[in-house]
Amino acid sequence: MRKLGIPTVLDRFIQQAVLQVPQGRWDRTWQRSPNGSATSACLKLIRAFLRAGVMEGGLVSAVDEGTPQGGPLSPLLSNIVLDEFDRELERRGLRFARYADDSNIYVRSRRAGERVMESITRFITTKLSLKVNEQKSAMARPSERKFLGFSFTKAGVPKRRIAPKGVDRFKGRIRELTQRTRGVSMERMAGEVAQYLRRWIAYFGKVRNAFGAAGPGRVDQTQTTLCALEAVEEEPGPVR
């Protein structure tokens, strides 16, 4: 299991600055590899971030493989590694959605899902030399799975909705911010709640009814969904 490594403010600022350079070049085609002294310096910085380690209980532990979750560079590095995975799915004519290492593949029958699950897992482990998180990978209907905080309704024409766990997380966070025992002023409490609500609405605002069905997103109800890779924490961002 990858460890969660939240960068400091300074590290996050530098990583975001570094991110803008390779993202502009690699995110378009994922085929050309830049070179030159400036790029070498950029790659050395990325290597340093990957080897920085993770702090647990006040102690820094080394990271032997992969990149810790939580940093701005994590989705980009995942896209670089999994670009070949995307191309393989496209070559097979499969419908899929992926953000970082969270991926859903949509098929029309359970039998097809089992076949795709087996072959894609084999491709990931042998061709890409990556591990599939079997605990978080499953085959189920879209209404039974979540993807970046969203899911689909069951009844009638399936529509996009906020996943139940996302709603529970929202309610829990509001309760934490409004606890009377926090010992903060009402003005500060109201400001923190307003800030959280703005971020939450900015991400989930396209679903008109946050706690039920709405929104234009639809998917064939006969389809099943396959989550082939380890899920990531829900963060705003484009889905590839």
Residue frames relative to the residue before (quaternion, step in Angstrom):
aa qw qx qy qz dx dy dz
M 1.0000 0.0000 0.0000 0.0000 0.00 0.00 0.00
R 0.4173 -0.7066 0.5098 0.2583 3.57 -0.85 0.98
K 0.3994 -0.7233 0.5167 0.2244 3.57 -0.96 0.89
L 0.4606 -0.6784 0.5063 0.2672 3.54 -1.13 0.74
G 0.0026 -0.8123 0.5817 -0.0437 3.57 -0.61 1.17
I 0.1336 -0.8087 0.5711 0.0440 3.60 -0.25 1.27
P 0.3689 -0.7506 0.4976 0.2298 3.64 -0.54 1.09
T 0.5360 -0.5711 0.5005 0.3689 3.53 -1.28 0.38
V 0.7009 -0.4613 0.3201 0.4399 3.57 -1.27 0.26
L 0.6718 0.4941 -0.3029 0.4613 3.59 0.92 -0.89
D 0.6558 0.5047 -0.3123 0.4665 3.60 0.95 -0.89
R 0.6439 0.5214 -0.3249 0.4561 3.59 0.97 -0.82
F 0.6391 0.5263 -0.3218 0.4593 3.57 1.01 -0.83
I 0.6844 0.4746 -0.2850 0.4745 3.58 0.90 -0.94
Q 0.6485 0.5191 -0.3258 0.4516 3.59 0.94 -0.84
Q 0.6425 0.5168 -0.3283 0.4608 3.58 1.00 -0.79
A 0.6402 0.5145 -0.3215 0.4713 3.58 1.05 -0.75
V 0.6529 0.4985 -0.3045 0.4821 3.56 1.02 -0.84
L 0.6136 0.5886 -0.3382 0.4034 3.57 1.02 -0.84
Q 0.6642 0.5450 -0.3165 0.4021 3.59 0.90 -0.88
V 0.6370 0.5456 -0.3374 0.4274 3.60 1.12 -0.58
P 0.7594 0.3511 -0.2436 0.4907 3.66 0.58 -0.99
Q 0.5972 0.5852 -0.3766 0.3988 3.60 1.07 -0.63
G 0.6556 0.5264 -0.3117 0.4427 3.57 0.98 -0.85
R 0.7179 0.4338 -0.2473 0.4851 3.56 1.10 -0.68
W 0.7701 0.3975 -0.1989 0.4576 3.58 0.87 -0.94
D 0.6419 0.5801 -0.3367 0.3715 3.58 1.00 -0.72
R 0.6063 0.5841 -0.3562 0.4054 3.61 1.18 -0.32
T 0.8410 0.0869 -0.0086 0.5340 3.58 0.70 -1.01
W 0.2073 -0.7999 0.5236 0.2073 3.59 1.15 -0.63
Q 0.5657 0.6010 -0.3853 0.4127 3.55 1.09 0.68
R 0.7453 0.3803 -0.2246 0.4994 3.58 0.96 -0.79
S 0.2263 -0.7676 0.5882 0.1164 3.54 -0.99 0.85
P 0.3513 -0.7610 0.5025 0.2120 3.62 -0.50 1.14
N 0.1054 -0.7908 0.5994 0.0659 3.55 -1.18 0.49
G 0.4580 0.6697 -0.5019 0.2997 3.54 -1.29 0.13
S 0.6834 -0.5150 0.3304 0.3983 3.52 -1.24 0.39
A 0.6323 0.5300 -0.3426 0.4494 3.60 0.99 -0.77
T 0.6538 0.5078 -0.3074 0.4692 3.57 1.00 -0.81
S 0.6160 0.5476 -0.3436 0.4501 3.57 1.02 -0.77
A 0.6469 0.5034 -0.3135 0.4794 3.56 1.02 -0.83
C 0.6382 0.5264 -0.3294 0.4551 3.58 0.99 -0.84
L 0.6725 0.4982 -0.2917 0.4631 3.62 0.96 -0.91
K 0.6124 0.5373 -0.3515 0.4612 3.60 1.08 -0.64
L 0.6306 0.5205 -0.3315 0.4708 3.58 1.05 -0.76
I 0.6535 0.5111 -0.3135 0.4619 3.58 0.93 -0.89
R 0.6408 0.5189 -0.3214 0.4656 3.58 0.99 -0.85
A 0.6437 0.5207 -0.3214 0.4596 3.57 1.01 -0.78
F 0.6348 0.5205 -0.3308 0.4656 3.61 1.03 -0.77
L 0.6698 0.5134 -0.3003 0.4445 3.58 0.96 -0.88
R 0.7398 0.3961 -0.2143 0.4999 3.58 1.11 -0.67
A 0.4092 0.7530 -0.4455 0.2590 3.58 1.27 0.07
G 0.4162 -0.7132 0.4719 0.3088 3.60 1.10 -0.59
V 0.3727 -0.7020 0.5674 0.2155 3.54 -1.39 0.08
M 0.3340 -0.7413 0.5482 0.1959 3.58 -0.97 0.89
E 0.0330 0.7831 -0.6172 0.0684 3.56 -0.82 1.09
G 0.8445 -0.0100 -0.0263 0.5349 3.55 -0.63 1.12
G 0.7064 -0.4580 0.2577 0.4743 3.55 1.09 0.70
L 0.6855 0.4326 -0.2783 0.5153 3.59 1.28 -0.06
V 0.3645 -0.7294 0.5423 0.2026 3.57 -1.02 0.85
S 0.0948 -0.7856 0.6104 0.0359 3.55 -0.81 1.05
A 0.5260 -0.6615 0.4414 0.3015 3.55 -1.04 0.80
V 0.2977 -0.7096 0.6085 0.1938 3.55 -1.27 0.56
D 0.2857 -0.8088 0.4955 0.1368 3.55 -0.45 1.23
E 0.8087 -0.0081 0.0347 0.5872 3.60 1.06 -0.68
G 0.7777 0.3306 -0.2550 0.4699 3.53 -1.23 0.55
T 0.4310 -0.6648 0.5393 0.2854 3.52 -1.35 -0.11
P 0.5076 -0.6521 0.4531 0.3344 3.63 -0.88 0.81
Q 0.4791 -0.6544 0.5010 0.3020 3.55 -1.11 0.71
G 0.6620 0.5448 -0.3709 0.3570 3.55 -1.23 0.48
G 0.6797 0.4804 -0.2984 0.4671 3.61 1.16 -0.36
P 0.6245 -0.5624 0.3856 0.3808 3.62 -1.15 0.51
L 0.6614 0.5240 -0.3154 0.4342 3.60 1.09 -0.60
S 0.5162 0.6965 -0.4035 0.2926 3.59 1.15 -0.53
P 0.6875 0.4611 -0.3153 0.4640 3.69 0.77 -0.86
L 0.6466 0.5222 -0.3321 0.4460 3.61 0.96 -0.79
L 0.6708 0.4886 -0.3052 0.4671 3.57 0.89 -0.91
S 0.6170 0.5304 -0.3422 0.4700 3.58 1.09 -0.67
N 0.6475 0.5215 -0.3205 0.4540 3.58 0.99 -0.81
I 0.6292 0.5314 -0.3364 0.4567 3.57 1.02 -0.76
V 0.6945 0.4737 -0.2752 0.4664 3.57 0.87 -0.98
L 0.7785 0.3699 -0.1755 0.4758 3.59 0.94 -0.93
D 0.3457 0.7323 -0.5160 0.2793 3.61 1.16 0.29
E 0.6459 0.5134 -0.3161 0.4683 3.57 1.01 -0.79
F 0.5959 0.5559 -0.3424 0.4676 3.56 1.16 -0.64
D 0.6464 0.5144 -0.3102 0.4704 3.60 0.96 -0.89
R 0.6709 0.5077 -0.2973 0.4514 3.56 0.90 -0.93
E 0.6314 0.5271 -0.3321 0.4617 3.58 1.07 -0.70
L 0.6531 0.5016 -0.3137 0.4728 3.58 0.98 -0.82
E 0.6468 0.5050 -0.3158 0.4763 3.58 1.01 -0.79
R 0.6340 0.5372 -0.3310 0.4471 3.58 0.99 -0.80
R 0.7000 0.4506 -0.2610 0.4887 3.57 1.09 -0.71
G 0.4650 -0.7040 0.4286 0.3233 3.57 1.26 -0.12
L 0.4118 0.7208 -0.4599 0.3151 3.59 1.17 0.55
R 0.3725 -0.6877 0.5734 0.2440 3.56 -1.16 0.61
F 0.1303 0.8057 -0.5611 0.1384 3.55 -0.77 1.00
A 0.1550 -0.7346 0.6480 0.1281 3.51 -1.39 0.24
R 0.0286 0.8095 -0.5837 0.0565 3.58 -0.89 0.93
Y 0.0217 0.7387 -0.6736 -0.0129 3.52 -1.20 0.72
A 0.8039 -0.0528 -0.0349 0.5914 3.56 -0.57 1.20
D 0.7749 -0.3215 0.2191 0.4982 3.64 -0.71 -0.97
D 0.5200 0.5878 -0.4296 0.4467 3.57 1.22 0.47
S 0.0830 0.8334 -0.5326 0.1221 3.58 -0.44 1.19
N 0.1130 -0.7640 0.6327 0.0559 3.56 -1.05 0.89
I 0.1092 -0.7699 0.6266 0.0519 3.57 -0.99 0.87
Y 0.2094 -0.8141 0.5363 0.0765 3.58 -0.75 1.09
V 0.0086 0.7811 -0.6219 0.0550 3.55 -0.86 1.08
R 0.5576 -0.6716 0.4007 0.2783 3.59 -1.26 0.29
S 0.7952 0.1727 -0.1143 0.5699 3.60 1.17 -0.14
R 0.6146 -0.5544 0.4073 0.3861 3.55 -1.23 0.43
R 0.6198 0.5494 -0.3445 0.4421 3.56 1.03 -0.75
A 0.6519 0.4938 -0.3072 0.4867 3.57 1.01 -0.85
G 0.6314 0.5449 -0.3298 0.4423 3.56 1.04 -0.76
E 0.6524 0.5073 -0.3123 0.4685 3.57 0.97 -0.83
R 0.6544 0.5107 -0.3112 0.4628 3.56 1.00 -0.82
V 0.6754 0.4843 -0.2897 0.4747 3.57 0.95 -0.90
M 0.6177 0.5541 -0.3431 0.4401 3.58 0.98 -0.82
E 0.6923 0.4842 -0.2790 0.4566 3.55 0.86 -0.97
S 0.7150 0.4596 -0.2710 0.4519 3.60 0.81 -0.97
I 0.6676 0.4912 -0.3071 0.4677 3.59 0.98 -0.81
T 0.6158 0.5316 -0.3465 0.4671 3.59 1.02 -0.72
R 0.6485 0.5093 -0.3108 0.4728 3.56 1.00 -0.83
F 0.6382 0.5222 -0.3250 0.4631 3.59 1.00 -0.80
I 0.6712 0.5117 -0.2996 0.4450 3.60 0.91 -0.93
T 0.7283 0.4472 -0.2496 0.4552 3.56 0.88 -0.93
T 0.7505 0.3943 -0.2230 0.4811 3.59 0.96 -0.80
K 0.7400 0.4146 -0.2324 0.4760 3.59 0.81 -1.00
L 0.7846 0.3164 -0.1579 0.5092 3.59 0.87 -0.95
S 0.3196 -0.7754 0.4841 0.2495 3.61 1.29 -0.22
L 0.4627 0.6461 -0.4603 0.3957 3.56 0.99 0.95
K 0.4086 -0.6908 0.5375 0.2585 3.55 -1.28 0.37
V 0.3056 -0.7255 0.5898 0.1801 3.55 -1.09 0.78
N 0.3752 -0.7176 0.5428 0.2229 3.56 -0.83 1.00
E 0.2712 -0.8121 0.4967 0.1425 3.58 -0.14 1.29
Q 0.6197 0.5593 -0.3523 0.4230 3.60 1.10 -0.56
K 0.7554 0.3593 -0.2012 0.5096 3.57 1.05 -0.72
S 0.6188 0.5235 -0.3442 0.4738 3.58 1.27 -0.13
A 0.1583 0.7912 -0.5717 0.1485 3.57 -0.84 0.95
M 0.3295 -0.7017 0.5895 0.2270 3.51 -1.34 0.25
A 0.2344 0.7665 -0.5562 0.2196 3.58 -0.65 1.12
R 0.6267 -0.5077 0.4114 0.4245 3.55 -1.30 0.06
P 0.6586 -0.5415 0.3433 0.3940 3.61 -1.13 0.59
S 0.6462 0.5331 -0.3292 0.4358 3.60 1.04 -0.71
E 0.6882 0.4815 -0.2748 0.4679 3.59 1.22 -0.41
R 0.7080 0.3969 -0.2438 0.5308 3.57 1.29 -0.10
K 0.2468 -0.7402 0.5975 0.1848 3.55 -1.25 0.33
F 0.0803 -0.7826 0.6165 0.0322 3.54 -1.18 0.62
L 0.8283 -0.1216 0.0184 0.5466 3.56 -0.45 1.25
G 0.7515 -0.4060 0.2059 0.4775 3.56 1.01 0.84
F 0.6864 0.4560 -0.2809 0.4918 3.61 1.26 -0.14
S 0.0578 -0.7588 0.6466 0.0529 3.51 -1.34 0.40
F 0.4271 -0.6756 0.5248 0.2928 3.60 -1.28 -0.31
T 0.5078 -0.6348 0.4897 0.3154 3.55 -1.23 0.55
K 0.4923 -0.6703 0.4792 0.2805 3.58 -1.29 0.39
A 0.7393 0.4595 -0.2438 0.4277 3.56 0.71 -1.14
G 0.8420 0.1731 -0.1285 0.4945 3.54 -1.16 0.71
V 0.7587 -0.2626 0.2576 0.5376 3.53 -1.06 -0.84
P 0.4412 -0.7164 0.4619 0.2808 3.63 -0.55 1.07
K 0.0506 -0.7873 0.6145 -0.0032 3.55 -0.97 0.93
R 0.5809 -0.5974 0.4260 0.3525 3.52 -1.21 0.55
R 0.0287 0.7824 -0.6209 0.0382 3.55 -1.06 0.80
I 0.5541 -0.5624 0.4753 0.3882 3.54 -1.29 0.14
A 0.5030 -0.6661 0.4605 0.3022 3.56 -0.87 0.96
P 0.6118 -0.5892 0.3788 0.3675 3.62 -0.99 0.78
K 0.6435 0.5173 -0.3365 0.4529 3.60 0.97 -0.77
G 0.6220 0.5407 -0.3370 0.4552 3.58 1.10 -0.68
V 0.6422 0.5089 -0.3108 0.4816 3.57 1.06 -0.78
D 0.6494 0.5091 -0.3163 0.4681 3.58 0.95 -0.86
R 0.6421 0.5188 -0.3227 0.4630 3.58 1.01 -0.81
F 0.6265 0.5401 -0.3231 0.4598 3.57 1.07 -0.80
K 0.6815 0.4812 -0.2923 0.4675 3.58 0.83 -0.96
G 0.6526 0.5267 -0.3164 0.4434 3.56 0.98 -0.83
R 0.6597 0.5071 -0.3059 0.4626 3.55 1.00 -0.83
I 0.6311 0.5211 -0.3311 0.4696 3.59 1.03 -0.75
R 0.6411 0.5142 -0.3279 0.4660 3.58 0.99 -0.78
E 0.6393 0.5248 -0.3290 0.4557 3.59 1.01 -0.78
L 0.7022 0.4824 -0.2744 0.4460 3.56 0.89 -0.92
T 0.7577 0.3852 -0.2045 0.4855 3.60 1.10 -0.62
Q 0.3465 0.7419 -0.5066 0.2701 3.60 1.18 0.36
R 0.4671 -0.6956 0.4742 0.2704 3.55 -0.90 0.92
T 0.6691 0.5215 -0.2977 0.4379 3.58 1.14 -0.58
R 0.4393 0.7122 -0.4587 0.2988 3.62 1.22 0.09
G 0.3314 -0.7828 0.4724 0.2328 3.56 1.12 -0.53
V 0.5410 0.5764 -0.4306 0.4354 3.59 1.05 0.74
S 0.6046 -0.5736 0.4078 0.3729 3.57 -1.22 0.46
M 0.6312 -0.5331 0.4036 0.3931 3.56 -1.26 0.41
E 0.6215 0.5510 -0.3448 0.4373 3.58 1.04 -0.74
R 0.6738 0.4794 -0.2956 0.4783 3.58 0.92 -0.89
M 0.6420 0.5283 -0.3229 0.4522 3.56 0.97 -0.89
A 0.6668 0.4966 -0.3026 0.4660 3.58 0.91 -0.90
G 0.6460 0.5263 -0.3204 0.4506 3.58 1.02 -0.77
E 0.6632 0.5000 -0.3020 0.4679 3.58 0.98 -0.86
V 0.6401 0.5124 -0.3224 0.4730 3.59 1.03 -0.80
A 0.6581 0.5119 -0.3111 0.4561 3.58 0.94 -0.89
Q 0.6445 0.5187 -0.3201 0.4616 3.58 0.99 -0.81
Y 0.6612 0.4980 -0.3089 0.4684 3.58 0.95 -0.86
L 0.6547 0.5177 -0.3127 0.4535 3.59 0.96 -0.86
R 0.6306 0.5299 -0.3417 0.4526 3.60 0.99 -0.75
R 0.6645 0.4904 -0.3037 0.4750 3.58 0.94 -0.86
W 0.6620 0.5194 -0.3020 0.4480 3.56 0.94 -0.91
I 0.6821 0.4771 -0.2834 0.4762 3.59 0.93 -0.92
A 0.6117 0.5578 -0.3538 0.4352 3.58 1.05 -0.70
Y 0.7177 0.4332 -0.2490 0.4850 3.58 1.07 -0.71
F 0.7984 0.2851 -0.1366 0.5124 3.58 0.86 -0.98
G 0.3984 0.7787 -0.4313 0.2212 3.59 1.25 -0.02
K 0.6040 0.5824 -0.3679 0.4007 3.62 1.13 -0.47
V 0.6231 0.4572 -0.3421 0.5346 3.56 1.29 -0.21
R 0.3833 -0.7787 0.4409 0.2286 3.57 -0.31 1.26
N 0.7606 0.2230 -0.1412 0.5931 3.58 0.98 -0.82
A 0.3251 -0.8097 0.4537 0.1814 3.55 -0.07 1.32
F 0.7712 0.3643 -0.1915 0.4856 3.58 1.04 -0.68
G 0.7708 0.2490 -0.1817 0.5576 3.58 1.18 0.36
A 0.7586 -0.3730 0.2811 0.4543 3.54 -1.13 -0.67
A 0.3533 0.6826 -0.6011 0.2187 3.52 -1.18 0.73
G 0.6201 0.5539 -0.3964 0.3894 3.53 -1.27 0.02
P 0.5349 -0.6865 0.4067 0.2777 3.56 -1.10 0.66
G 0.5080 0.6866 -0.4281 0.2954 3.61 1.18 -0.32
R 0.0084 0.8125 -0.5812 0.0459 3.58 -0.75 1.02
V 0.0419 -0.7723 0.6331 0.0297 3.53 -1.26 0.48
D 0.5924 -0.5786 0.4259 0.3646 3.58 -1.06 0.72
Q 0.4306 -0.7381 0.4556 0.2495 3.59 -0.63 1.12
T 0.6257 0.5383 -0.3521 0.4413 3.60 1.16 -0.38
Q 0.5568 0.6303 -0.3941 0.3706 3.57 1.22 -0.26
T 0.2103 -0.7156 0.6419 0.1779 3.53 -1.30 0.42
T 0.3201 -0.7644 0.5317 0.1747 3.54 -1.15 0.52
L 0.1781 -0.7761 0.6005 0.0735 3.54 -1.02 0.85
C 0.1634 -0.7618 0.6204 0.0898 3.58 -0.72 1.08
A 0.1798 -0.8617 0.4698 0.0667 3.56 -0.10 1.32
L 0.7887 0.2441 -0.1328 0.5484 3.60 1.13 -0.47
E 0.6967 -0.4629 0.3498 0.4218 3.52 -1.32 0.28
A 0.4318 -0.7019 0.5072 0.2522 3.56 -0.95 0.91
V 0.2893 -0.7357 0.5849 0.1816 3.56 -1.21 0.58
E 0.6306 -0.5037 0.4086 0.4262 3.55 -1.25 0.24
E 0.5349 -0.6398 0.4383 0.3354 3.57 -1.04 0.76
E 0.1051 0.7716 -0.6186 0.1042 3.55 -0.77 1.06
P 0.5482 -0.6016 0.4475 0.3705 3.60 -1.03 0.64
G 0.3947 0.7050 -0.5268 0.2641 3.56 -1.00 0.73
P 0.6097 -0.5684 0.3978 0.3833 3.58 -1.21 0.34
V 0.3116 -0.7196 0.5884 0.1974 3.51 -1.21 0.58
R 0.3011 -0.7717 0.5350 0.1661 3.53 -0.69 1.08
